[in-house]
């Protein structure tokens, strides 16, 4: 039984809708940009904000919000793109095992001659592939639609930003997989990663306002995603290693939990 192939086939229509929706979203932002480029009034909205609040919008240091990179950081990469990618990844991770159990199809799947480890790994592979496709669609839309309206950002910076976004999504998708594998509860496998994502997002931004929180900022997956400003600075090797290691740990724990849990005990 090819669990990965079946999982990808089952979500192909949903992924197509996601890709089209993300392309439309980028098109909207790209269409608005020419009217805001170089606008001093628009820049002043953020100019006098405290640094911590600026960080919530993806602005650090002397970032120019009216530039292409500053605009994308603020309007797309700091909130809307991660929100949508996380919504997909957490949903896919929750449905991978807890969703099957909730629908009553997990026992049928386990009745086949396939190990639980393989099932969990191939389910994870499907959510990771879907997340990469979504982030690839965002990258392509920014490069193609952005160029048509003057929203030009470097290919390298854009690839670094959306590559790190894919890792962020996969990390929270793996967390949803873990919660589902450990509990079998669909609601918990969606709610726990979502709540932790909100907490990590706030920690990344608001840590700049508090000396007590500042040392904890690097623990936030959102810091690994955007804290080094990949759109301007490109790939950060440390962030990639930390994100990849976190994903590996979460998937490993999910395998252990799934193999140990008595599915029939619910």
PyMOL commands that set and color helices and strands:
alter all, ss='L'
color gray80, all
select helices_A, chain A and resi 3-10+12-36+40-47+51-56+68-77+80-103+106-110+116-149+155-183+186-209+211-214+217-219+221-226+230-233+237-260+263-265
alter helices_A, ss='H'
color red, helices_A
deselect
rebuild
show_as cartoon
